[in-house]
């Protein structure tokens, strides 16, 4: 059975990595196809799937920052 501290560490690392991957995707789209940045992230037309690509990039950056913070706090408290 996984402990809650280990689970929090895994969730933090997962949020950090996937947030960075989505943010990187948005940056690549912004550089290669800047006219797409104002289009919806998905063809589905209801919340939260109808967010614009730049909004998704900002949210992903925030998720990755929080995930990194949680992951680092859990790593440092586990080491002590």
Secondary structure, DSSP 4 states (H G I P E B T S, - for coil): ---HHHHHHHHHHHHHHHHHHHHHHHHHHHHH-GGGTTSBSSS--STTTT-BHHHHHHHHHHHHHHHHHHHHHHHHHHH-
